[in-house]
Amino acid sequence: MQPTIFIPQHWGYPRFALEQRTQQSLILGLYYYPHGTELANQFDEGWRYGNSKK
C-alpha cells in the first residue's frame, strides 16, 4: 500500500514526485517553505527537493 501525502490547496503542486528519476538524480524527499517563514524569507517560498546524485 502506498502512503498518501496531502498538500494544502493554497500550496502549489510540486514539480517532481517522490522516487521520481530526473536527468541528474532520484527525488528522495520534498520540503515546502511557506510564505512568511524564515526559510521562505531566506530562500524564497516553494518546493525544495532532497535527492540522490547518480
mmCIF file of the N, C-alpha and C atoms, coordinates in Angstrom:
data_MODEL
# 
_entry.id   MODEL 
# 
loop_
_atom_site.group_PDB 
_atom_site.id 
_atom_site.type_symbol 
_atom_site.label_atom_id 
_atom_site.label_alt_id 
_atom_site.label_comp_id 
_atom_site.label_asym_id 
_atom_site.label_entity_id 
_atom_site.label_seq_id 
_atom_site.pdbx_PDB_ins_code 
_atom_site.Cartn_x 
_atom_site.Cartn_y 
_atom_site.Cartn_z 
_atom_site.occupancy 
_atom_site.B_iso_or_equiv 
_atom_site.pdbx_formal_charge 
_atom_site.auth_seq_id 
_atom_site.auth_comp_id 
_atom_site.auth_asym_id 
_atom_site.auth_atom_id 
_atom_site.pdbx_PDB_model_num 
ATOM 1   N N  . MET A 1 1  ? 0.839  -1.178 0.000   1.00 0.00 ? 1  MET A N  1 
ATOM 2   C CA . MET A 1 1  ? 0.000  0.000  0.000   1.00 0.00 ? 1  MET A CA 1 
ATOM 3   C C  . MET A 1 1  ? 0.888  1.246  0.000   1.00 0.00 ? 1  MET A C  1 
ATOM 4   N N  . GLN A 1 2  ? 0.628  2.174  -0.890  1.00 0.00 ? 2  GLN A N  1 
ATOM 5   C CA . GLN A 1 2  ? 1.406  3.409  -0.990  1.00 0.00 ? 2  GLN A CA 1 
ATOM 6   C C  . GLN A 1 2  ? 0.950  4.421  0.071   1.00 0.00 ? 2  GLN A C  1 
ATOM 7   N N  . PRO A 1 3  ? 1.888  5.114  0.718   1.00 0.00 ? 3  PRO A N  1 
ATOM 8   C CA . PRO A 1 3  ? 1.499  6.172  1.654   1.00 0.00 ? 3  PRO A CA 1 
ATOM 9   C C  . PRO A 1 3  ? 0.830  7.319  0.895   1.00 0.00 ? 3  PRO A C  1 
ATOM 10  N N  . THR A 1 4  ? -0.043 8.022  1.584   1.00 0.00 ? 4  THR A N  1 
ATOM 11  C CA . THR A 1 4  ? -0.749 9.157  0.995   1.00 0.00 ? 4  THR A CA 1 
ATOM 12  C C  . THR A 1 4  ? -0.206 10.451 1.571   1.00 0.00 ? 4  THR A C  1 
ATOM 13  N N  . ILE A 1 5  ? 0.032  11.409 0.705   1.00 0.00 ? 5  ILE A N  1 
ATOM 14  C CA . ILE A 1 5  ? 0.501  12.725 1.134   1.00 0.00 ? 5  ILE A CA 1 
ATOM 15  C C  . ILE A 1 5  ? -0.571 13.747 0.771   1.00 0.00 ? 5  ILE A C  1 
ATOM 16  N N  . PHE A 1 6  ? -0.992 14.555 1.735   1.00 0.00 ? 6  PHE A N  1 
ATOM 17  C CA . PHE A 1 6  ? -1.963 15.603 1.476   1.00 0.00 ? 6  PHE A CA 1 
ATOM 18  C C  . PHE A 1 6  ? -1.244 16.948 1.400   1.00 0.00 ? 6  PHE A C  1 
ATOM 19  N N  . ILE A 1 7  ? -1.518 17.697 0.353   1.00 0.00 ? 7  ILE A N  1 
ATOM 20  C CA . ILE A 1 7  ? -0.904 19.011 0.144   1.00 0.00 ? 7  ILE A CA 1 
ATOM 21  C C  . ILE A 1 7  ? -2.009 20.062 0.258   1.00 0.00 ? 7  ILE A C  1 
ATOM 22  N N  . PRO A 1 8  ? -1.856 21.059 1.132   1.00 0.00 ? 8  PRO A N  1 
ATOM 23  C CA . PRO A 1 8  ? -2.887 22.093 1.249   1.00 0.00 ? 8  PRO A CA 1 
ATOM 24  C C  . PRO A 1 8  ? -3.164 22.766 -0.099  1.00 0.00 ? 8  PRO A C  1 
ATOM 25  N N  . GLN A 1 9  ? -4.412 23.149 -0.328  1.00 0.00 ? 9  GLN A N  1 
ATOM 26  C CA . GLN A 1 9  ? -4.805 23.731 -1.610  1.00 0.00 ? 9  GLN A CA 1 
ATOM 27  C C  . GLN A 1 9  ? -4.077 25.028 -1.926  1.00 0.00 ? 9  GLN A C  1 
ATOM 28  N N  . HIS A 1 10 ? -3.707 25.796 -0.898  1.00 0.00 ? 10 HIS A N  1 
ATOM 29  C CA . HIS A 1 10 ? -3.056 27.083 -1.158  1.00 0.00 ? 10 HIS A CA 1 
ATOM 30  C C  . HIS A 1 10 ? -1.565 26.939 -1.471  1.00 0.00 ? 10 HIS A C  1 
ATOM 31  N N  . TRP A 1 11 ? -1.027 25.725 -1.391  1.00 0.00 ? 11 TRP A N  1 
ATOM 32  C CA . TRP A 1 11 ? 0.345  25.460 -1.836  1.00 0.00 ? 11 TRP A CA 1 
ATOM 33  C C  . TRP A 1 11 ? 0.303  25.080 -3.303  1.00 0.00 ? 11 TRP A C  1 
ATOM 34  N N  . GLY A 1 12 ? 1.300  25.454 -4.058  1.00 0.00 ? 12 GLY A N  1 
ATOM 35  C CA . GLY A 1 12 ? 1.410  24.983 -5.428  1.00 0.00 ? 12 GLY A CA 1 
ATOM 36  C C  . GLY A 1 12 ? 1.734  23.499 -5.431  1.00 0.00 ? 12 GLY A C  1 
ATOM 37  N N  . TYR A 1 13 ? 1.494  22.834 -6.525  1.00 0.00 ? 13 TYR A N  1 
ATOM 38  C CA . TYR A 1 13 ? 1.789  21.411 -6.619  1.00 0.00 ? 13 TYR A CA 1 
ATOM 39  C C  . TYR A 1 13 ? 3.286  21.227 -6.899  1.00 0.00 ? 13 TYR A C  1 
ATOM 40  N N  . PRO A 1 14 ? 3.934  20.218 -6.284  1.00 0.00 ? 14 PRO A N  1 
ATOM 41  C CA . PRO A 1 14 ? 5.367  20.021 -6.532  1.00 0.00 ? 14 PRO A CA 1 
ATOM 42  C C  . PRO A 1 14 ? 5.651  19.648 -7.981  1.00 0.00 ? 14 PRO A C  1 
ATOM 43  N N  . ARG A 1 15 ? 6.801  20.050 -8.445  1.00 0.00 ? 15 ARG A N  1 
ATOM 44  C CA . ARG A 1 15 ? 7.220  19.763 -9.822  1.00 0.00 ? 15 ARG A CA 1 
ATOM 45  C C  . ARG A 1 15 ? 7.593  18.293 -10.015 1.00 0.00 ? 15 ARG A C  1 
ATOM 46  N N  . PHE A 1 16 ? 8.141  17.667 -8.961  1.00 0.00 ? 16 PHE A N  1 
ATOM 47  C CA . PHE A 1 16 ? 8.575  16.277 -9.020  1.00 0.00 ? 16 PHE A CA 1 
ATOM 48  C C  . PHE A 1 16 ? 7.871  15.457 -7.946  1.00 0.00 ? 16 PHE A C  1 
ATOM 49  N N  . ALA A 1 17 ? 7.803  14.146 -8.147  1.00 0.00 ? 17 ALA A N  1 
ATOM 50  C CA . ALA A 1 17 ? 7.201  13.227 -7.182  1.00 0.00 ? 17 ALA A CA 1 
ATOM 51  C C  . ALA A 1 17 ? 8.297  12.471 -6.436  1.00 0.00 ? 17 ALA A C  1 
ATOM 52  N N  . LEU A 1 18 ? 7.945  11.913 -5.274  1.00 0.00 ? 18 LEU A N  1 
ATOM 53  C CA . LEU A 1 18 ? 8.894  11.081 -4.540  1.00 0.00 ? 18 LEU A CA 1 
ATOM 54  C C  . LEU A 1 18 ? 9.307  9.896  -5.397  1.00 0.00 ? 18 LEU A C  1 
ATOM 55  N N  . GLU A 1 19 ? 10.565 9.550  -5.316  1.00 0.00 ? 19 GLU A N  1 
ATOM 56  C CA . GLU A 1 19 ? 11.175 8.443  -6.048  1.00 0.00 ? 19 GLU A CA 1 
ATOM 57  C C  . GLU A 1 19 ? 11.146 8.625  -7.566  1.00 0.00 ? 19 GLU A C  1 
ATOM 58  N N  . GLN A 1 20 ? 10.883 9.836  -8.017  1.00 0.00 ? 20 GLN A N  1 
ATOM 59  C CA . GLN A 1 20 ? 10.937 10.110 -9.460  1.00 0.00 ? 20 GLN A CA 1 
ATOM 60  C C  . GLN A 1 20 ? 12.383 10.311 -9.874  1.00 0.00 ? 20 GLN A C  1 
ATOM 61  N N  . ARG A 1 21 ? 12.748 9.733  -11.005 1.00 0.00 ? 21 ARG A N  1 
ATOM 62  C CA . ARG A 1 21 ? 14.087 9.940  -11.569 1.00 0.00 ? 21 ARG A CA 1 
ATOM 63  C C  . ARG A 1 21 ? 14.066 11.179 -12.444 1.00 0.00 ? 21 ARG A C  1 
ATOM 64  N N  . THR A 1 22 ? 15.066 12.017 -12.255 1.00 0.00 ? 22 THR A N  1 
ATOM 65  C CA . THR A 1 22 ? 15.274 13.161 -13.137 1.00 0.00 ? 22 THR A CA 1 
ATOM 66  C C  . THR A 1 22 ? 16.545 12.874 -13.939 1.00 0.00 ? 22 THR A C  1 
ATOM 67  N N  . GLN A 1 23 ? 16.929 13.784 -14.790 1.00 0.00 ? 23 GLN A N  1 
ATOM 68  C CA . GLN A 1 23 ? 18.149 13.571 -15.569 1.00 0.00 ? 23 GLN A CA 1 
ATOM 69  C C  . GLN A 1 23 ? 19.381 13.508 -14.678 1.00 0.00 ? 23 GLN A C  1 
ATOM 70  N N  . GLN A 1 24 ? 19.327 14.175 -13.524 1.00 0.00 ? 24 GLN A N  1 
ATOM 71  C CA . GLN A 1 24 ? 20.519 14.272 -12.679 1.00 0.00 ? 24 GLN A CA 1 
ATOM 72  C C  . GLN A 1 24 ? 20.447 13.505 -11.371 1.00 0.00 ? 24 GLN A C  1 
ATOM 73  N N  . SER A 1 25 ? 19.234 13.077 -10.936 1.00 0.00 ? 25 SER A N  1 
ATOM 74  C CA . SER A 1 25 ? 19.146 12.453 -9.616  1.00 0.00 ? 25 SER A CA 1 
ATOM 75  C C  . SER A 1 25 ? 17.823 11.714 -9.419  1.00 0.00 ? 25 SER A C  1 
ATOM 76  N N  . LEU A 1 26 ? 17.664 11.158 -8.213  1.00 0.00 ? 26 LEU A N  1 
ATOM 77  C CA . LEU A 1 26 ? 16.453 10.496 -7.776  1.00 0.00 ? 26 LEU A CA 1 
ATOM 78  C C  . LEU A 1 26 ? 15.881 11.325 -6.628  1.00 0.00 ? 26 LEU A C  1 
ATOM 79  N N  . ILE A 1 27 ? 14.600 11.682 -6.693  1.00 0.00 ? 27 ILE A N  1 
ATOM 80  C CA . ILE A 1 27 ? 13.974 12.506 -5.653  1.00 0.00 ? 27 ILE A CA 1 
ATOM 81  C C  . ILE A 1 27 ? 13.673 11.631 -4.440  1.00 0.00 ? 27 ILE A C  1 
ATOM 82  N N  . LEU A 1 28 ? 14.266 11.970 -3.293  1.00 0.00 ? 28 LEU A N  1 
ATOM 83  C CA . LEU A 1 28 ? 14.101 11.202 -2.064  1.00 0.00 ? 28 LEU A CA 1 
ATOM 84  C C  . LEU A 1 28 ? 13.274 11.927 -1.009  1.00 0.00 ? 28 LEU A C  1 
ATOM 85  N N  . GLY A 1 29 ? 13.096 13.238 -1.154  1.00 0.00 ? 29 GLY A N  1 
ATOM 86  C CA . GLY A 1 29 ? 12.339 13.989 -0.168  1.00 0.00 ? 29 GLY A CA 1 
ATOM 87  C C  . GLY A 1 29 ? 11.798 15.274 -0.740  1.00 0.00 ? 29 GLY A C  1 
ATOM 88  N N  . LEU A 1 30 ? 10.715 15.761 -0.153  1.00 0.00 ? 30 LEU A N  1 
ATOM 89  C CA . LEU A 1 30 ? 10.092 17.025 -0.555  1.00 0.00 ? 30 LEU A CA 1 
ATOM 90  C C  . LEU A 1 30 ? 9.979  17.930 0.671   1.00 0.00 ? 30 LEU A C  1 
ATOM 91  N N  . TYR A 1 31 ? 10.266 19.187 0.494   1.00 0.00 ? 31 TYR A N  1 
ATOM 92  C CA . TYR A 1 31 ? 10.135 20.184 1.551   1.00 0.00 ? 31 TYR A CA 1 
ATOM 93  C C  . TYR A 1 31 ? 9.410  21.385 0.964   1.00 0.00 ? 31 TYR A C  1 
ATOM 94  N N  . TYR A 1 32 ? 8.525  22.007 1.749   1.00 0.00 ? 32 TYR A N  1 
ATOM 95  C CA . TYR A 1 32 ? 7.846  23.204 1.279   1.00 0.00 ? 32 TYR A CA 1 
ATOM 96  C C  . TYR A 1 32 ? 8.143  24.342 2.244   1.00 0.00 ? 32 TYR A C  1 
ATOM 97  N N  . TYR A 1 33 ? 8.579  25.475 1.715   1.00 0.00 ? 33 TYR A N  1 
ATOM 98  C CA . TYR A 1 33 ? 8.827  26.660 2.528   1.00 0.00 ? 33 TYR A CA 1 
ATOM 99  C C  . TYR A 1 33 ? 7.664  27.618 2.324   1.00 0.00 ? 33 TYR A C  1 
ATOM 100 N N  . PRO A 1 34 ? 6.713  27.678 3.280   1.00 0.00 ? 34 PRO A N  1 
ATOM 101 C CA . PRO A 1 34 ? 5.548  28.542 3.114   1.00 0.00 ? 34 PRO A CA 1 
ATOM 102 C C  . PRO A 1 34 ? 5.890  30.026 3.250   1.00 0.00 ? 34 PRO A C  1 
ATOM 103 N N  . HIS A 1 35 ? 5.089  30.844 2.604   1.00 0.00 ? 35 HIS A N  1 
ATOM 104 C CA . HIS A 1 35 ? 5.224  32.294 2.638   1.00 0.00 ? 35 HIS A CA 1 
ATOM 105 C C  . HIS A 1 35 ? 5.237  32.794 4.089   1.00 0.00 ? 35 HIS A C  1 
ATOM 106 N N  . GLY A 1 36 ? 6.105  33.717 4.379   1.00 0.00 ? 36 GLY A N  1 
ATOM 107 C CA . GLY A 1 36 ? 6.155  34.339 5.693   1.00 0.00 ? 36 GLY A CA 1 
ATOM 108 C C  . GLY A 1 36 ? 7.023  33.623 6.711   1.00 0.00 ? 36 GLY A C  1 
ATOM 109 N N  . THR A 1 37 ? 7.651  32.530 6.346   1.00 0.00 ? 37 THR A N  1 
ATOM 110 C CA . THR A 1 37 ? 8.526  31.836 7.290   1.00 0.00 ? 37 THR A CA 1 
ATOM 111 C C  . THR A 1 37 ? 9.970  32.288 7.074   1.00 0.00 ? 37 THR A C  1 
ATOM 112 N N  . GLU A 1 38 ? 10.810 32.012 8.040   1.00 0.00 ? 38 GLU A N  1 
ATOM 113 C CA . GLU A 1 38 ? 12.222 32.408 7.950   1.00 0.00 ? 38 GLU A CA 1 
ATOM 114 C C  . GLU A 1 38 ? 12.899 31.765 6.740   1.00 0.00 ? 38 GLU A C  1 
ATOM 115 N N  . LEU A 1 39 ? 12.648 30.472 6.518   1.00 0.00 ? 39 LEU A N  1 
ATOM 116 C CA . LEU A 1 39 ? 13.267 29.803 5.367   1.00 0.00 ? 39 LEU A CA 1 
ATOM 117 C C  . LEU A 1 39 ? 12.782 30.396 4.049   1.00 0.00 ? 39 LEU A C  1 
ATOM 118 N N  . ALA A 1 40 ? 11.503 30.713 3.957   1.00 0.00 ? 40 ALA A N  1 
ATOM 119 C CA . ALA A 1 40 ? 10.980 31.331 2.733   1.00 0.00 ? 40 ALA A CA 1 
ATOM 120 C C  . ALA A 1 40 ? 11.587 32.719 2.537   1.00 0.00 ? 40 ALA A C  1 
ATOM 121 N N  . ASN A 1 41 ? 11.819 33.446 3.615   1.00 0.00 ? 41 ASN A N  1 
ATOM 122 C CA . ASN A 1 41 ? 12.449 34.767 3.501   1.00 0.00 ? 41 ASN A CA 1 
ATOM 123 C C  . ASN A 1 41 ? 13.889 34.652 3.007   1.00 0.00 ? 41 ASN A C  1 
ATOM 124 N N  . GLN A 1 42 ? 14.588 33.610 3.421   1.00 0.00 ? 42 GLN A N  1 
ATOM 125 C CA . GLN A 1 42 ? 15.977 33.421 3.010   1.00 0.00 ? 42 GLN A CA 1 
ATOM 126 C C  . GLN A 1 42 ? 16.113 32.824 1.612   1.00 0.00 ? 42 GLN A C  1 
ATOM 127 N N  . PHE A 1 43 ? 15.227 31.860 1.288   1.00 0.00 ? 43 PHE A N  1 
ATOM 128 C CA . PHE A 1 43 ? 15.416 31.079 0.065   1.00 0.00 ? 43 PHE A CA 1 
ATOM 129 C C  . PHE A 1 43 ? 14.248 31.158 -0.921  1.00 0.00 ? 43 PHE A C  1 
ATOM 130 N N  . ASP A 1 44 ? 13.252 31.978 -0.662  1.00 0.00 ? 44 ASP A N  1 
ATOM 131 C CA . ASP A 1 44 ? 12.023 32.076 -1.456  1.00 0.00 ? 44 ASP A CA 1 
ATOM 132 C C  . ASP A 1 44 ? 11.076 30.934 -1.101  1.00 0.00 ? 44 ASP A C  1 
ATOM 133 N N  . GLU A 1 45 ? 9.807  31.233 -1.147  1.00 0.00 ? 45 GLU A N  1 
ATOM 134 C CA . GLU A 1 45 ? 8.821  30.203 -0.833  1.00 0.00 ? 45 GLU A CA 1 
ATOM 135 C C  . GLU A 1 45 ? 8.718  29.205 -1.973  1.00 0.00 ? 45 GLU A C  1 
ATOM 136 N N  . GLY A 1 46 ? 8.284  28.005 -1.654  1.00 0.00 ? 46 GLY A N  1 
ATOM 137 C CA . GLY A 1 46 ? 8.094  26.987 -2.671  1.00 0.00 ? 46 GLY A CA 1 
ATOM 138 C C  . GLY A 1 46 ? 8.717  25.651 -2.283  1.00 0.00 ? 46 GLY A C  1 
ATOM 139 N N  . TRP A 1 47 ? 8.739  24.756 -3.224  1.00 0.00 ? 47 TRP A N  1 
ATOM 140 C CA . TRP A 1 47 ? 9.219  23.391 -3.013  1.00 0.00 ? 47 TRP A CA 1 
ATOM 141 C C  . TRP A 1 47 ? 10.733 23.284 -3.135  1.00 0.00 ? 47 TRP A C  1 
ATOM 142 N N  . ARG A 1 48 ? 11.295 22.429 -2.282  1.00 0.00 ? 48 ARG A N  1 
ATOM 143 C CA . ARG A 1 48 ? 12.696 22.054 -2.361  1.00 0.00 ? 48 ARG A CA 1 
ATOM 144 C C  . ARG A 1 48 ? 12.729 20.529 -2.356  1.00 0.00 ? 48 ARG A C  1 
ATOM 145 N N  . TYR A 1 49 ? 13.763 19.965 -2.931  1.00 0.00 ? 49 TYR A N  1 
ATOM 146 C CA . TYR A 1 49 ? 13.827 18.516 -3.117  1.00 0.00 ? 49 TYR A CA 1 
ATOM 147 C C  . TYR A 1 49 ? 15.106 17.955 -2.554  1.00 0.00 ? 49 TYR A C  1 
ATOM 148 N N  . GLY A 1 50 ? 14.965 16.877 -1.783  1.00 0.00 ? 50 GLY A N  1 
ATOM 149 C CA . GLY A 1 50 ? 16.125 16.118 -1.337  1.00 0.00 ? 50 GLY A CA 1 
ATOM 150 C C  . GLY A 1 50 ? 16.372 15.053 -2.390  1.00 0.00 ? 50 GLY A C  1 
ATOM 151 N N  . ASN A 1 51 ? 17.630 14.905 -2.822  1.00 0.00 ? 51 ASN A N  1 
ATOM 152 C CA . ASN A 1 51 ? 17.878 13.959 -3.910  1.00 0.00 ? 51 ASN A CA 1 
ATOM 153 C C  . ASN A 1 51 ? 19.172 13.183 -3.701  1.00 0.00 ? 51 ASN A C  1 
ATOM 154 N N  . SER A 1 52 ? 19.293 12.166 -4.518  1.00 0.00 ? 52 SER A N  1 
ATOM 155 C CA . SER A 1 52 ? 20.484 11.330 -4.557  1.00 0.00 ? 52 SER A CA 1 
ATOM 156 C C  . SER A 1 52 ? 21.133 11.516 -5.915  1.00 0.00 ? 52 SER A C  1 
ATOM 157 N N  . LYS A 1 53 ? 22.329 11.989 -5.932  1.00 0.00 ? 53 LYS A N  1 
ATOM 158 C CA . LYS A 1 53 ? 23.048 12.178 -7.213  1.00 0.00 ? 53 LYS A CA 1 
ATOM 159 C C  . LYS A 1 53 ? 23.365 10.826 -7.802  1.00 0.00 ? 53 LYS A C  1 
ATOM 160 N N  . LYS A 1 54 ? 23.312 10.757 -9.129  1.00 0.00 ? 54 LYS A N  1 
ATOM 161 C CA . LYS A 1 54 ? 23.645 9.494  -9.823  1.00 0.00 ? 54 LYS A CA 1 
ATOM 162 C C  . LYS A 1 54 ? 25.129 9.218  -9.744  1.00 0.00 ? 54 LYS A C  1 
# 
